[in-house]
Each structure stands twice: as structure tokens, then as C-alpha cells.
């Protein structure tokens, strides 16, 4: 959830390609992703973003758009409703 919360606040995300994170963030579009254990690449990506405020803002805006389109309360409620409608009722 913390990644989604950060994205909603327009933060530029830097993360590893762990778990479901690559399903939410496309490298270079909504944030930056590095391979697990690649500390040198992580340091390079962080340094690049620290030096480039325009890129941080661009990534942050894109990240917020993804959250609004895929994870807003309205969208999530509609998805849960679809799941519930698919569950057979026993009576």
C-alpha cells in the first residue's frame, strides 16, 4: 500500500522489481525499477533523480494518474462488486 500512497501524492518512486510492484509501475513511466540486489544501479537511479527535478515531477504526475485510473476508491469498489457478484449464493 505504501507504494500506492506515495504514487497518489505524486512522489517519484524508486523500487526493486519485487512482488507485484512491476504490475503497478513501469520503469521510466511511473517510477524507476532496479533489480533486487543491484545496489550500484539503485545508487545511480537515485542520484539521477536527485539531480533532475523535472523528471521527478513527470514520474510523480504519471504515478498519480495510474493510482486514479486503477486504484481509486470508485474503481476498487467496482472491482469488489464484480467479485461479489461472481460468488454463488447458498440458501
N, C-alpha and C positions, 0 to 999 in steps of 0.2 A: 504494500500500500504506500510505503514512503516514496517510492519512485513516482507513482501516480500523483501523490500530493505535491511533490516537487515540480512535476510537469505542469500541474494545474496552476502553480504560482509562477510559471514561466521561467523556471530555473533551467540552465543548461545542464543536462545530465551527462555524467561520465560514469560508465559502469563496465563490469565484465559481462561476457556472454554467458551468464549463468541462468539456470532455471528458465522462467518464462519471459525474462527481460527482453530477449531479441524478438519476442512476439509483439512487444509494445513499442520498442524503439528500433528504428532503422538507423544504422550507423551513418552519420553525416546528414541525416534528415531531421530527426527529433533529438538527437544527442550523439554521443560518441561511445562506441563499444570497443573494448580490447579483450584479448584472450585472457583467460584465467592464468595467473602466474607470470604474465608478461609485464613486469614492473618497469622496465625501460620504456616500453610503449605507453604505459599508463602515465609515466612522468612526462613524456613528450607531449601527449594529448593534453594533459593538464596545463603544461607550460604554454602550448599553442593557444588554448582558450583564455588563459590569464592575459595573454598579450593581445587578444583580439575581441574587443567588446562588441563589435558588430556581429561577429559570428555567435557569440554568447546570446545576444538578443534574438538573432534569427532562429537558433536552435530552440530557445525558450518559447518563442511565439509558435513555432511548429509543434512543440511538445504540448502546449495548451490546446491547440486545435485538435490533436489526437484525443486528448482527455475529453474534450467537449463532444467530439463525434462518437467516441466508442465507450466512454465510461461515465457519462453524466448520470445523474440520478434518474432522469427520464429514460434514457437508453437502458440502464441496468434494470429498472423496474419492468420495462417491456420484455427484456430477456428472461427475467424471473417468471413473468406471467406466461411466456411461451413454455417454459419448463413445467410449470404447474399445470398448464392445460394438457400437457402430454402425459401426465401421471394418471393411470386408471383409478377411478373411484370405486371403492369397495363398499358395499352396503348391505 
